[in-house]
Amino acid sequence: MEKVPYTGITPELAQSNSAKKLDTNLHLQNSKVLSCRDEQLQYIQKDSICMEIGVYKGDFSQKILEKNPKKLYLIEINTNYCENLKIKFKNYIDDNIVEIINKDSLTALKNFEKESLDYIY
Ligand SMILES: C[S@@+](CC[C@H](N)C(=O)[O-])C[C@H]1O[C@@H](n2cnc3c(N)ncnc32)[C@H](O)[C@@H]1O
């Protein structure tokens, strides 16, 4: 059966409200609880392929970029926020490090192969 990348659910389910329920067996296996979100930054490897889903002003994206990823995909549904992000990260975009994707997350993720990302926030 076809599955939506990363969610482990069918396309039909992804369109329904049921998709909002967390499958704890699938999504929390091998997970670790961190005391604050900045703690996760230590796990980002230099030259890794990263993604942030829901970016807003890009404050956390800036912290990810300080870890020197090879690529950072920024998925943001709000077009106005994306326009601001294009200005904020112009140099990174010009260097082909940041790519801003103005789509909802499930739609955007359909264009990524399984296991093609090292880090997702
Ligand atoms: C709490 S803010 C994110 C903050 C940011 N990650 C940070 O740590 O500073 C949530 C963002 O998610 C975006 N968002 C909400 N639903 C989304 C979706 N389905 N796909 C992509 N972005 C979404 C909102 O527009 C908003 O910018």
The ligand as an ORCA input file, in Angstrom:
! r2SCAN-3c Opt
* xyz 0 1
  C       5.129     28.418     16.021
  S       5.511     28.961     14.396
  C       7.072     28.202     14.061
  C       8.176     28.743     14.784
  C       9.544     28.306     14.330
  N       9.640     26.891     13.987
  C      10.499     28.614     15.440
  O      10.867     27.696     16.154
  O      10.833     29.781     15.597
  C       4.478     27.883     13.379
  C       4.636     28.138     11.886
  O       4.114     27.031     11.187
  C       3.466     27.489     10.021
  N       2.552     26.416      9.627
  C       1.374     26.081     10.212
  N       0.816     25.018      9.601
  C       1.670     24.665      8.608
  C       1.664     23.639      7.636
  N       0.669     22.747      7.565
  N       2.689     23.558      6.764
  C       3.708     24.464      6.815
  N       3.769     25.458      7.717
  C       2.770     25.562      8.612
  C       2.833     28.777     10.476
  O       2.525     29.634      9.391
  C       3.899     29.352     11.405
  O       4.803     30.174     10.703
*
